[in-house]
Amino acid sequence: MPPVADPIGAYLHSSLTKHGTSGPEATILQTKLQRALLSRVEFEPAERQHSHLLQQLQTKYIVLGERDGPSSGRPQPPICLSKKSELRLGWGNASYPTGAGMVNLGNTCYLNSSLQALFHAPALVRWLLEDSRHAARCGSSDQCTVCSMARTLRSTHQRQGGVVKPILIYSKLKLICKHLIHGRQEDAHEFVRHLLDSMQRCHLLAMRATKLDTLSKETTPLNHLFGGYLKTQVTCLRCHHASMTFQHFQDLLVDVRQVSTVDDALHLYFKKERLDGADYKCERCRMKVPATKKFFIDETPLVLCIQLKRFSLGGGKITKHVSFPNKLNVARFMTRPPAQGQVVYSLVSLINHMGPSQNCGHYTAMAKAANGQVYLFDDASVRMTSMGNMLNTNAYVLIYEMTSATRQLLLGPAPGEDCLLLFVSASILYHLSMALCCLIWRLRSAPSVV
């Protein structure tokens, strides 16, 4: 068989004829394909191509691990269900009554004290009573923990000075957590956690947002109120490579065995910890190396819940007094503290436990009401006490709320405050301009002195 002078052209002609393409169209198509196949192809070195792909990927994704430079930041949610800046702190100008007492329905002091502590956190109260978006979209209020909390809160305000039965919450114990049992003493801190988680699930269901990703689900008002983010930074002591991870949190569980103050317990919690060579494998060294580990608060919650770990695994209890402040500054524990250095929380309520162990004893709550007074809530009993007594109690759970000054520093003015500032500024300018006009008129109308 004689050799073919143009093997590519012959193959294309044979292929096109085989599939029924012939005539002038086949000739044009054959010419274009042949030109494309014979054109010069430029190839890039593998290292350059790899670098180009990395640059493209870095524009689409957030790198969690730190690479010889500062942090690139925490991953952001694709969908935002609510804005943190829309939530209000403090009691505001409204007059909120002191809550009524609550009937003990059978070993429910843990439930009563938890509700009283939450019902005197102003930010949660204002969201439950003033934000109507959840109620407007909730289609199953009888089975909704958020709606039940709002109705129970209203009943305590309506019966101020009296007693209410928190039956709407007590009847939903299995909905809140399947491990909770009617008539059994439960841990107050665990109940608070399960209650807030149940409210979160019910709110997502009302917003038709149950199928969203985890980050988007963490943008609900409840997570903005009680949720923050911790950053864990592990630094290799061999090559100094820093690896970072971020974790959502709703409370801080602090060890109080070797400390006497909450401030010392927080310092211990955020203290740099050394890891030996058997605990950590460096991503860069690709081997197990000694390292250091440290926690930071990457994003602060509006309401900070701190549990003092008083109960041991063996069933015992740490009964010593651990002092705690009325104002708590957490700026030194943050990843990026503000220039002013003040991220201040104010104590709003707490839960006490009296008794020898976690499974027996009695829970009470103490809280600052909207009228500025401090009250002790002991089931059906509500009586006035003092801030000194509140600070001297052996607290088990502390609930702090961010101050308005700190909120404005981190998030800007609250809804309505910017409009108020604009109105005040406009009013001042108006009066100044009127005074200036009067002064000019008087100068012009005054007789000239020769």
ROZA-898791 format. One record per residue (C-alpha): residue number from 0; x, y, z. Coordinates in pm, 1 decimal. Each point is the difference from the previous one (the first is absolute). Example, Ala and Ser with C-alpha at 12.3 -4.5 7.8 and 13.67 -1.06 7.14 Angstrom:
REM residues 2
{rec 0,{1230.0,-450.0,780.0}}
{rec 1,{137.0,344.0,-66.0}}
END
This chain:
REM residues 450
{rec 0,{0.0,0.0,0.0}}
{rec 1,{154.2,334.9,-103.4}}
{rec 2,{68.7,247.7,282.9}}
{rec 3,{-259.2,272.6,62.5}}
{rec 4,{137.5,354.4,-40.8}}
{rec 5,{-255.9,155.6,235.9}}
{rec 6,{-102.9,-262.2,259.3}}
{rec 7,{-206.6,246.8,207.0}}
{rec 8,{-195.9,125.6,-299.7}}
{rec 9,{-57.8,-353.5,-127.0}}
{rec 10,{-126.5,-114.1,340.2}}
{rec 11,{-237.0,294.5,29.9}}
{rec 12,{-130.1,-55.0,-355.8}}
{rec 13,{-57.0,-371.1,70.0}}
{rec 14,{-175.2,74.9,331.5}}
{rec 15,{-231.0,264.2,-147.0}}
{rec 16,{-89.5,-219.6,-298.7}}
{rec 17,{-72.4,-291.6,233.6}}
{rec 18,{-251.8,209.5,195.7}}
{rec 19,{-176.8,127.2,-311.3}}
{rec 20,{158.7,344.6,-26.0}}
{rec 21,{118.3,88.3,-352.6}}
{rec 22,{17.3,282.7,-251.5}}
{rec 23,{112.8,358.0,59.5}}
{rec 24,{-105.3,-10.8,369.0}}
{rec 25,{224.7,-299.1,61.4}}
{rec 26,{291.8,176.9,-167.2}}
{rec 27,{-44.8,315.6,212.9}}
{rec 28,{-37.5,-201.8,321.0}}
{rec 29,{305.2,-211.9,-87.1}}
{rec 30,{209.2,314.8,-59.0}}
{rec 31,{-100.8,158.7,334.6}}
{rec 32,{59.6,-319.4,197.2}}
{rec 33,{335.6,-55.1,-165.9}}
{rec 34,{104.3,357.6,78.6}}
{rec 35,{-103.4,-46.5,364.7}}
{rec 36,{184.5,-328.2,38.2}}
{rec 37,{319.5,135.3,-158.4}}
{rec 38,{4.0,323.8,202.1}}
{rec 39,{278.3,40.9,256.3}}
{rec 40,{-100.0,-63.8,362.4}}
{rec 41,{188.4,188.2,270.7}}
{rec 42,{45.6,-187.6,327.4}}
{rec 43,{82.7,158.9,335.8}}
{rec 44,{238.6,-156.0,249.3}}
{rec 45,{-174.7,-203.4,267.3}}
{rec 46,{105.0,232.3,283.8}}
{rec 47,{-142.1,308.9,-175.5}}
{rec 48,{-326.8,-177.5,-77.8}}
{rec 49,{-31.7,-119.4,361.0}}
{rec 50,{59.0,353.1,128.9}}
{rec 51,{-260.3,139.5,-242.1}}
{rec 52,{-259.5,-251.0,119.7}}
{rec 53,{73.1,85.5,363.4}}
{rec 54,{-52.9,369.2,-71.4}}
{rec 55,{-335.6,-77.3,-161.8}}
{rec 56,{-107.0,-217.0,293.4}}
{rec 57,{100.4,261.7,256.4}}
{rec 58,{-252.1,240.0,-151.7}}
{rec 59,{-280.0,-253.7,53.2}}
{rec 60,{81.2,-158.4,337.1}}
{rec 61,{118.2,112.7,341.9}}
{rec 62,{321.6,-161.6,121.1}}
{rec 63,{-31.8,-104.0,364.2}}
{rec 64,{364.5,-82.8,56.3}}
{rec 65,{236.8,292.1,48.1}}
{rec 66,{286.2,5.7,-250.1}}
{rec 67,{286.1,227.6,102.5}}
{rec 68,{-236.0,291.4,51.5}}
{rec 69,{-302.4,129.6,184.5}}
{rec 70,{-330.8,-181.2,14.7}}
{rec 71,{-224.0,23.8,-304.6}}
{rec 72,{-307.4,-0.6,224.0}}
{rec 73,{-284.2,-230.0,92.5}}
{rec 74,{-219.4,-155.2,-271.6}}
{rec 75,{-312.1,205.4,-63.6}}
{rec 76,{-349.8,-147.1,-41.1}}
{rec 77,{-148.3,-12.9,-352.3}}
{rec 78,{-340.5,108.4,134.0}}
{rec 79,{-68.7,238.7,288.0}}
{rec 80,{-334.9,-59.3,173.0}}
{rec 81,{27.4,308.2,222.3}}
{rec 82,{239.0,281.3,83.7}}
{rec 83,{172.2,17.3,334.7}}
{rec 84,{-12.6,379.8,-12.0}}
{rec 85,{-383.7,-8.9,-0.3}}
{rec 86,{-21.7,-148.0,351.4}}
{rec 87,{-50.0,235.2,293.4}}
{rec 88,{179.9,-10.8,333.5}}
{rec 89,{-107.9,130.8,337.6}}
{rec 90,{-350.8,72.2,120.9}}
{rec 91,{-30.6,321.9,-201.5}}
{rec 92,{-269.1,251.4,88.8}}
{rec 93,{-279.2,-257.4,33.9}}
{rec 94,{-126.3,-101.9,340.6}}
{rec 95,{35.1,-375.0,41.4}}
{rec 96,{-149.1,-140.8,322.8}}
{rec 97,{183.7,-234.1,231.8}}
{rec 98,{-91.8,-359.9,-75.8}}
{rec 99,{-243.6,-196.7,213.5}}
{rec 100,{98.4,-303.6,204.6}}
{rec 101,{-32.0,-349.8,-144.9}}
{rec 102,{-168.8,-304.9,148.0}}
{rec 103,{223.3,-301.0,59.0}}
{rec 104,{-169.4,-276.3,-201.6}}
{rec 105,{208.5,-275.6,160.8}}
{rec 106,{379.8,34.3,8.6}}
{rec 107,{-19.7,286.9,-250.0}}
{rec 108,{208.9,254.2,190.2}}
{rec 109,{264.3,-43.3,-273.2}}
{rec 110,{-258.6,100.3,-261.6}}
{rec 111,{-138.6,293.1,200.3}}
{rec 112,{342.7,148.0,77.2}}
{rec 113,{114.4,-40.6,-360.6}}
{rec 114,{-309.6,177.9,-133.4}}
{rec 115,{33.7,283.2,252.0}}
{rec 116,{365.4,51.1,-93.7}}
{rec 117,{-82.8,9.0,-372.3}}
{rec 118,{-311.5,214.4,48.7}}
{rec 119,{218.5,271.0,156.3}}
{rec 120,{251.9,13.7,-283.1}}
{rec 121,{-124.2,321.1,-170.1}}
{rec 122,{118.4,-90.8,-350.9}}
{rec 123,{-191.1,-330.1,-1.7}}
{rec 124,{-308.5,159.9,155.6}}
{rec 125,{-11.3,273.5,-262.9}}
{rec 126,{41.7,-247.8,-283.9}}
{rec 127,{-279.0,-224.6,131.6}}
{rec 128,{-242.8,287.7,56.9}}
{rec 129,{89.6,257.5,-267.0}}
{rec 130,{100.3,-206.0,-306.1}}
{rec 131,{-317.7,-120.7,-172.6}}
{rec 132,{165.3,-172.2,-297.4}}
{rec 133,{17.2,-341.6,165.3}}
{rec 134,{-362.5,1.3,116.1}}
{rec 135,{-115.3,113.3,-345.2}}
{rec 136,{165.4,-297.3,-171.0}}
{rec 137,{-40.3,-270.4,265.2}}
{rec 138,{-268.8,-247.6,-102.1}}
{rec 139,{10.7,-223.6,308.9}}
{rec 140,{5.1,227.6,302.7}}
{rec 141,{-129.7,-278.5,226.8}}
{rec 142,{313.4,-206.2,-70.1}}
{rec 143,{241.0,294.0,-29.0}}
{rec 144,{237.6,65.7,288.4}}
{rec 145,{54.6,361.9,-105.8}}
{rec 146,{-373.1,74.9,7.4}}
{rec 147,{-34.4,-182.8,333.5}}
{rec 148,{283.1,206.9,148.9}}
{rec 149,{-161.6,323.5,-120.5}}
{rec 150,{-340.9,-96.2,142.6}}
{rec 151,{153.6,-108.1,332.3}}
{rec 152,{195.6,326.6,20.7}}
{rec 153,{-315.4,204.1,-60.5}}
{rec 154,{-184.5,-195.0,267.5}}
{rec 155,{273.1,77.5,257.2}}
{rec 156,{-31.6,372.0,-83.4}}
{rec 157,{-378.4,-7.8,20.8}}
{rec 158,{8.8,-176.5,338.1}}
{rec 159,{264.2,223.9,159.4}}
{rec 160,{-6.6,-58.2,373.0}}
{rec 161,{-180.7,-330.1,-49.3}}
{rec 162,{89.8,-353.3,-106.5}}
{rec 163,{-21.2,-178.8,-337.2}}
{rec 164,{34.3,-359.7,-113.2}}
{rec 165,{264.9,-40.2,-273.9}}
{rec 166,{-205.2,-284.0,-144.3}}
{rec 167,{63.2,99.9,-362.8}}
{rec 168,{370.4,-73.1,48.7}}
{rec 169,{-37.6,-290.7,241.8}}
{rec 170,{-234.4,-183.4,-237.5}}
{rec 171,{263.2,21.3,-276.5}}
{rec 172,{290.6,-159.1,189.4}}
{rec 173,{19.3,-289.5,-247.4}}
{rec 174,{-14.1,245.9,-289.1}}
{rec 175,{280.6,202.7,156.6}}
{rec 176,{212.1,-310.4,59.9}}
{rec 177,{-106.7,-363.6,-7.2}}
{rec 178,{224.5,-78.3,299.4}}
{rec 179,{-188.5,236.4,233.5}}
{rec 180,{-245.9,-181.7,229.0}}
{rec 181,{-304.3,149.7,171.4}}
{rec 182,{31.7,-0.2,377.6}}
{rec 183,{377.7,-53.1,1.8}}
{rec 184,{254.3,257.2,113.7}}
{rec 185,{204.7,120.3,-297.1}}
{rec 186,{308.7,216.5,-35.6}}
{rec 187,{-95.7,365.8,-51.9}}
{rec 188,{287.9,77.7,-235.7}}
{rec 189,{-74.7,-300.9,-219.6}}
{rec 190,{-365.9,99.7,-7.3}}
{rec 191,{88.6,353.2,-115.9}}
{rec 192,{214.3,-143.4,-279.8}}
{rec 193,{-270.9,-244.1,-112.0}}
{rec 194,{-266.1,272.2,20.5}}
{rec 195,{195.3,242.7,-219.3}}
{rec 196,{76.8,-280.2,-248.6}}
{rec 197,{-370.3,-85.5,-17.4}}
{rec 198,{-88.3,365.0,-57.6}}
{rec 199,{259.1,9.9,-277.2}}
{rec 200,{-153.6,-305.6,-171.1}}
{rec 201,{-351.0,144.1,25.5}}
{rec 202,{110.2,334.4,-140.4}}
{rec 203,{173.6,-165.3,-295.7}}
{rec 204,{-316.1,-200.7,-63.9}}
{rec 205,{-210.9,316.9,5.3}}
{rec 206,{241.9,173.6,-239.9}}
{rec 207,{-2.5,-305.2,-235.4}}
{rec 208,{377.6,-15.2,45.8}}
{rec 209,{56.6,-351.3,134.7}}
{rec 210,{191.7,-109.6,-312.2}}
{rec 211,{253.2,281.1,3.2}}
{rec 212,{368.8,-54.9,64.9}}
{rec 213,{133.7,23.5,356.1}}
{rec 214,{150.1,347.8,-35.8}}
{rec 215,{-325.9,143.0,-134.9}}
{rec 216,{-197.9,-162.0,282.5}}
{rec 217,{226.0,181.3,247.0}}
{rec 218,{-134.3,338.4,-117.0}}
{rec 219,{-331.2,-25.3,188.2}}
{rec 220,{-81.4,262.4,266.2}}
{rec 221,{51.4,-260.4,274.3}}
{rec 222,{350.4,-79.2,-122.7}}
{rec 223,{77.2,370.6,-28.3}}
{rec 224,{-115.2,42.6,359.7}}
{rec 225,{171.7,-294.7,168.4}}
{rec 226,{244.7,-120.8,-264.7}}
{rec 227,{355.7,103.1,-72.0}}
{rec 228,{307.7,-150.7,-162.0}}
{rec 229,{320.7,-131.6,151.8}}
{rec 230,{324.2,-17.7,-194.8}}
{rec 231,{245.0,-277.1,83.0}}
{rec 232,{356.9,72.0,-107.5}}
{rec 233,{260.9,-276.5,10.3}}
{rec 234,{358.5,114.5,-69.4}}
{rec 235,{277.7,-241.9,-90.2}}
{rec 236,{308.5,61.3,214.0}}
{rec 237,{224.8,-144.6,-272.8}}
{rec 238,{-97.3,208.5,-306.6}}
{rec 239,{-239.8,249.9,169.9}}
{rec 240,{-282.0,-87.5,-239.1}}
{rec 241,{-337.7,100.9,146.5}}
{rec 242,{-312.9,-203.6,-63.6}}
{rec 243,{-340.5,145.1,84.1}}
{rec 244,{-349.3,-135.3,43.5}}
{rec 245,{-323.9,178.1,93.7}}
{rec 246,{-273.6,-136.0,223.2}}
{rec 247,{-344.6,134.0,82.6}}
{rec 248,{-74.4,25.3,373.7}}
{rec 249,{-297.3,96.1,215.1}}
{rec 250,{164.0,-3.5,341.8}}
{rec 251,{337.4,-22.4,171.1}}
{rec 252,{57.2,-285.3,244.6}}
{rec 253,{278.6,109.2,234.9}}
{rec 254,{198.0,-207.7,249.6}}
{rec 255,{-15.0,142.7,354.0}}
{rec 256,{195.4,-266.1,190.1}}
{rec 257,{319.2,204.6,34.8}}
{rec 258,{-132.2,356.0,-25.2}}
{rec 259,{-197.7,233.4,221.9}}
{rec 260,{-135.4,244.7,-260.5}}
{rec 261,{-177.1,-26.6,-334.2}}
{rec 262,{265.4,229.5,-147.3}}
{rec 263,{272.2,-251.4,95.4}}
{rec 264,{-212.6,-284.4,-137.7}}
{rec 265,{-28.3,179.5,-335.2}}
{rec 266,{374.5,62.5,-5.0}}
{rec 267,{50.7,-372.5,57.2}}
{rec 268,{-248.2,-83.0,-277.6}}
{rec 269,{176.6,222.6,-254.4}}
{rec 270,{352.2,-77.3,119.7}}
{rec 271,{251.4,-130.0,-254.2}}
{rec 272,{40.1,-376.6,34.2}}
{rec 273,{304.5,-203.4,-103.6}}
{rec 274,{-49.5,-321.4,-198.7}}
{rec 275,{270.9,-264.9,-2.9}}
{rec 276,{125.2,-172.4,-313.0}}
{rec 277,{-250.4,-285.4,24.6}}
{rec 278,{-310.2,223.3,-12.6}}
{rec 279,{39.9,212.9,-312.0}}
{rec 280,{109.8,-63.4,-359.4}}
{rec 281,{111.2,314.8,-182.2}}
{rec 282,{-146.8,53.6,-347.8}}
{rec 283,{324.5,151.9,-126.3}}
{rec 284,{252.7,-227.2,172.8}}
{rec 285,{-217.9,-305.9,-69.5}}
{rec 286,{108.8,-154.6,327.5}}
{rec 287,{-98.8,3.4,365.7}}
{rec 288,{156.4,298.4,171.3}}
{rec 289,{-36.2,197.2,324.4}}
{rec 290,{-239.1,294.7,-33.2}}
{rec 291,{-200.2,257.8,190.9}}
{rec 292,{-379.2,30.4,3.6}}
{rec 293,{-200.3,308.6,88.1}}
{rec 294,{-365.9,104.3,-12.3}}
{rec 295,{-125.0,344.5,-102.0}}
{rec 296,{-346.8,152.8,-15.2}}
{rec 297,{-33.5,77.1,-370.0}}
{rec 298,{-355.6,136.1,24.1}}
{rec 299,{-172.3,98.1,322.3}}
{rec 300,{-364.0,-90.1,72.4}}
{rec 301,{-246.4,264.6,109.6}}
{rec 302,{-87.7,-210.7,304.4}}
{rec 303,{290.9,-185.7,161.5}}
{rec 304,{-81.8,-309.2,204.9}}
{rec 305,{270.9,-134.8,233.8}}
{rec 306,{-33.7,-328.6,184.8}}
{rec 307,{217.8,-61.0,303.6}}
{rec 308,{95.0,-368.6,-4.3}}
{rec 309,{-94.1,-78.1,358.7}}
{rec 310,{-93.8,-364.5,-50.2}}
{rec 311,{259.0,-275.5,-39.2}}
{rec 312,{-34.6,-326.7,-190.7}}
{rec 313,{-3.4,-186.0,329.8}}
{rec 314,{-315.9,178.9,110.5}}
{rec 315,{161.1,247.3,239.3}}
{rec 316,{-38.6,376.2,1.9}}
{rec 317,{235.3,295.7,39.8}}
{rec 318,{-179.0,215.3,256.4}}
{rec 319,{255.1,281.2,46.6}}
{rec 320,{-86.6,357.1,-89.8}}
{rec 321,{131.9,114.5,-337.5}}
{rec 322,{-27.6,375.8,-29.5}}
{rec 323,{-128.5,157.7,-320.2}}
{rec 324,{-29.9,363.4,-110.8}}
{rec 325,{-304.4,207.5,-79.7}}
{rec 326,{185.8,125.5,-311.4}}
{rec 327,{214.3,-243.2,-199.8}}
{rec 328,{254.8,111.3,-262.1}}
{rec 329,{95.0,-276.2,-248.0}}
{rec 330,{206.8,208.9,-244.0}}
{rec 331,{326.2,-169.9,103.0}}
{rec 332,{-134.9,-338.0,-111.8}}
{rec 333,{-99.5,112.1,-350.9}}
{rec 334,{176.0,-62.5,-330.3}}
{rec 335,{-27.6,365.6,-97.6}}
{rec 336,{-75.8,214.6,305.5}}
{rec 337,{-122.9,352.2,-77.0}}
{rec 338,{239.8,291.2,29.1}}
{rec 339,{-180.8,126.1,310.3}}
{rec 340,{64.2,-334.0,169.6}}
{rec 341,{-345.8,-24.5,156.3}}
{rec 342,{-247.8,-276.8,-86.9}}
{rec 343,{-220.4,16.7,305.8}}
{rec 344,{-288.4,-219.3,113.6}}
{rec 345,{-238.0,75.0,284.1}}
{rec 346,{-134.5,-269.9,231.7}}
{rec 347,{-375.9,-42.3,-49.5}}
{rec 348,{-86.2,-331.4,169.4}}
{rec 349,{140.3,-318.2,150.0}}
{rec 350,{-103.2,-347.8,114.0}}
{rec 351,{91.7,-140.2,341.5}}
{rec 352,{15.1,-361.0,112.3}}
{rec 353,{-32.0,-99.5,364.3}}
{rec 354,{76.2,-359.7,86.3}}
{rec 355,{280.3,-259.7,14.3}}
{rec 356,{-13.8,-135.4,-356.8}}
{rec 357,{-136.4,49.9,-349.3}}
{rec 358,{-285.4,-248.4,44.0}}
{rec 359,{-140.9,148.0,316.7}}
{rec 360,{-44.0,346.3,143.6}}
{rec 361,{-191.0,312.9,-88.6}}
{rec 362,{34.0,266.4,-269.8}}
{rec 363,{-80.2,369.8,32.7}}
{rec 364,{61.2,302.9,-220.5}}
{rec 365,{98.2,361.5,59.4}}
{rec 366,{-47.2,276.2,-255.6}}
{rec 367,{-6.1,374.8,-56.6}}
{rec 368,{-346.4,112.9,-104.0}}
{rec 369,{-86.4,287.9,-233.2}}
{rec 370,{-63.2,227.1,302.7}}
{rec 371,{365.6,-38.0,103.4}}
{rec 372,{-73.6,-216.2,305.2}}
{rec 373,{147.6,-344.3,62.0}}
{rec 374,{-238.3,-286.9,75.7}}
{rec 375,{35.0,-353.5,128.3}}
{rec 376,{-223.3,-252.2,-177.5}}
{rec 377,{-62.7,-313.9,204.8}}
{rec 378,{-280.2,-187.8,-178.7}}
{rec 379,{-322.7,179.8,102.0}}
{rec 380,{185.6,247.5,222.1}}
{rec 381,{127.8,329.7,-144.4}}
{rec 382,{166.0,238.6,242.0}}
{rec 383,{224.2,301.1,-29.8}}
{rec 384,{368.1,-30.2,87.4}}
{rec 385,{316.9,201.1,-63.4}}
{rec 386,{282.9,1.8,-253.2}}
{rec 387,{238.7,-79.9,284.5}}
{rec 388,{-190.3,-319.4,79.5}}
{rec 389,{-5.7,-87.1,-369.8}}
{rec 390,{377.9,34.8,-31.2}}
{rec 391,{64.0,-198.9,320.3}}
{rec 392,{-201.2,-305.9,-100.0}}
{rec 393,{157.1,-328.8,-112.1}}
{rec 394,{-116.8,28.5,-358.4}}
{rec 395,{-18.6,-297.6,-234.5}}
{rec 396,{-95.5,176.1,-328.3}}
{rec 397,{69.5,366.4,-77.6}}
{rec 398,{-179.2,193.9,-273.9}}
{rec 399,{157.6,323.6,-121.8}}
{rec 400,{-129.1,237.9,-265.1}}
{rec 401,{213.3,227.9,-215.5}}
{rec 402,{-18.6,365.7,98.8}}
{rec 403,{-143.9,255.3,-241.4}}
{rec 404,{336.4,177.1,-30.2}}
{rec 405,{174.0,-323.1,-100.5}}
{rec 406,{-279.0,-86.5,-241.9}}
{rec 407,{35.3,337.1,-171.4}}
{rec 408,{378.2,-46.4,-13.0}}
{rec 409,{-22.5,-342.8,-165.6}}
{rec 410,{-323.5,19.6,-200.5}}
{rec 411,{-90.8,366.4,-28.5}}
{rec 412,{-311.0,170.4,143.2}}
{rec 413,{-307.5,-207.2,75.3}}
{rec 414,{-305.9,25.1,-228.3}}
{rec 415,{-157.4,339.4,54.9}}
{rec 416,{301.3,149.6,176.0}}
{rec 417,{155.0,128.6,-322.5}}
{rec 418,{-329.5,169.7,-91.3}}
{rec 419,{-16.4,151.9,349.2}}
{rec 420,{354.9,133.3,-31.3}}
{rec 421,{-83.8,145.9,-340.3}}
{rec 422,{-312.2,167.2,141.9}}
{rec 423,{191.9,146.8,295.4}}
{rec 424,{277.1,125.2,-228.9}}
{rec 425,{-251.4,159.9,-237.0}}
{rec 426,{-179.6,161.5,292.7}}
{rec 427,{324.1,146.6,135.0}}
{rec 428,{96.7,134.5,-341.6}}
{rec 429,{-345.0,153.5,-41.5}}
{rec 430,{17.4,186.0,332.0}}
{rec 431,{354.8,115.4,-67.4}}
{rec 432,{-98.5,135.2,-340.2}}
{rec 433,{-299.4,183.2,148.3}}
{rec 434,{219.8,155.3,271.0}}
{rec 435,{252.6,107.9,-263.4}}
{rec 436,{-275.5,160.2,-212.6}}
{rec 437,{-129.8,191.7,302.0}}
{rec 438,{350.6,121.7,81.3}}
{rec 439,{56.3,122.3,-360.2}}
{rec 440,{-340.3,176.7,-1.5}}
{rec 441,{78.6,180.0,326.2}}
{rec 442,{338.6,113.3,-127.5}}
{rec 443,{-151.7,136.7,-318.9}}
{rec 444,{-286.6,176.7,176.2}}
{rec 445,{218.7,153.8,270.2}}
{rec 446,{78.9,375.3,-49.2}}
{rec 447,{349.1,64.1,-128.2}}
{rec 448,{241.7,176.5,232.7}}
{rec 449,{184.1,299.1,-153.3}}
END
